[in-house]
Amino acid sequence: MVADRQRPKVALATDIIIKEAELFFLPIATRVPLKFGAQIVTRVTCARVRVRVEDRRGRSAEGWGETPLSVAWVWPSALPWEMREERLKSLCLAIGDAVVRKRDSGHPMELAYRFQQDQLETLAANSTKATPEPLKVPHLAALLCHSLFDLAAFDAFATLHRRHVFDCFGSDLLSTDLAGFMEPRASFAQKWPAEFLAAPVTTLPVWHLVGGLDPITASDLSGSEPRDDYPVLLRDWIRADQLRCLKIKLRGNDTAWDYERIRCVGRVAIEEGCEWLSADFNCTVTAPGYVNEIVDRLRRDEPAIEAMLLYIEQPFPYDLEANRIDVHSVSARKPLFLDESAHDWSFVRLGRELGWTGVALKTCKTLTGAILSLCWARAHQMQLMVQDLTNPMLAQIPHVLLAARAGTIMGVESNAMQFYPEASKPEAAVHPGLYRRRNGVLDLTTLGKIGFGYRVDEIARVLPTAAGRFGG
């Protein structure tokens, strides 16, 4: 986050300390492969944590947080997958130990902000048993590993105060105003995150991910597709879930392939009555002309498809500071959203200077970071979206709740039901509308009113042996 130290805060009786943490790793195999840039994903490990917090009056509560350790997304590299994944697991363990040892006191947003300033980068740089030599974890991956602890602290804090998480961002519980986190400080003095949140909704239009390996028509079938109760072809997915929004994964280094992929998906979308498309280039484009050529050709040759293209997501390398590409020509054609680049509000500010017009929020970069980015973006008239990390199980719930309060350009992306639908069966038994897309929407009405509303006690999830226990 920003280099300036957070201003001194006023201690509140509601402030919490994280006293205990218990970390679990849950392996999941994909139903079908998912292509992330140059990497093909066939499995993922979800990291889940339970924390116990105490306030200054000695009251305590538990909370839960979870995220997939999406190696391909947070750490694109030629290094072996196993080496990167083990490093992320080790970092999760190190963070669990550090957040309990720190004994810091405050609102969860203050705790996460200070931890990221004081300790996260040092932990990310340290060597561990997983690697013989020091192997620094990229900043995006470090945020991912911290995110589950941040989510769990929010869940516990809200539970302690018998509130929903998104009702905990006002001045009554948060003593540091937004000027204590962001610049320009004069613009954010005596302003609180609650002022920038949208009114809650109970249903959300849902985006389906068309992966780079997904079969569109029968001619794309290889014969190795799964034989189960779930669709395979795009047209069947659209009909089964009554989808209206399709996100298309592209290569970013093959203009002909990318154009034809959009055209092919777009024609199926029109035939099946879909309304919106988005294009995700996953950081592989190196010059604005690449995207402009595709959009201009669509406008000329496929105007109906071009009109359906609601926004473009992260075509360019995610390190904005090292790749200061002026993208005004792209955003003049279509809304252009930061995703991997939007580590925190300061990167959103840099992106806006370069011509980006929107921000794709993700809970896996910490809810704290997502809320601060949301506030900065809203204050500067930028559009918002909430993008998926193929979130299963508990990870799905904060994800959709963020979208429900962000006021997005159009609903939320959710694709775990495409790539590992069976992984969330215990959670789906309690919250069926969150793990199955019906009538083109997700339904949030089964969620509880306290914390994130997980209703963990009703979910018949058998957890593995804890990978680490801290405090207590």
PERARA-V979719 format. One line per field, one symbol per residue. ss: DSSP state (@ for helix, = for strand, . for the rest). phi: phi as a letter, one per 40 degrees, with the letter a starting at -180 (. if undefined). psi: psi as a letter, one per 40 degrees, with the letter a starting at -180 (. if undefined). A space follows every 50 residues. Layout:
ss->???
phi->???
psi->???
This chain:
ss->...............=====================..============ =====....=========..@@@@......@@@@@@@@@@@@@@@@@@@@ @@...=.@@@@@@@@@@@@@@@@@@.............@@@@@@@@@@@@ @@@@@@@@@@...=@@@..........@@@....@@@@....@@@@.... ..========.......@@@.............@@@@@@@@...=====. ....@@@@@@@@@@@@@@@@@....=====....=..@@@@@@@@@@@@@ @.@@@@@@=====..=...........@@@@...====......@@@@@@ @@@@...====.@@@.@@@@@@@@@@@@@...====........@@@@@@ @@@@@@.....==..@@@@.@@@@@@@@@@.@@@@..=..===....... =....@@@.........====.
phi->.dcccccdbccbccdbbccaabbbbbcbcccbcbcbfcbbbbaabcbbbb bbbbcccgcbababaaacccdcccacaccddccccccccccdcccdcccc ccfcbicdccccdcccccbccccccccbccbcbdbccddccccdcccccc cccccccccdcfbcdcbbbbccbbccccccbbbccccbcfbbddcbcccc bbbbdbccccccbcccbdcccbgcccbacbcbcddccdccbfcbbbbbcb cgbadcccccccccccccdcccgcbbbbbbcfgccbaddccdcccccccc bbccccccccabbfcbdcccccbcccbdcccccadbbcbdcccadccccc dccchcbabccaccbgcdcccccdcccccbfccbabbcbfccfcccccdc ccccbcgccagacabcccbacccbdcccccbcccbbcbfgbbbccccccb gcgdgdccccccccdccabbgg
psi->aidiiiihihhideiihhdiihhihhihiidiihhhbehhheiihhhhih ihiiaeeeiiiiiiiiihggdddeghieiidddddddddddddddddddd ddfihaidddddddddddddddddeiiiddidihghhidddddddddddd ddddddddddefiideeffiedehehideediihdddehfiiddeeiiii ieihhhhhhgieehhdideeheeeiigaeiididddddddefiehhhhhi deegdddddddddddddddddeeidiiihhefeeieiddddddddddddd dgdddddegdihhgdiiegddegghhedddeddihhhicddgdadddddd dddeeieihhihdefhddddddddddddeffiiiihiiffhabddddddd ddddedfidgbihhededdgdededdddddgdeeehhhfeiiheeeiieh befdfdeehfhhiihhdihha.
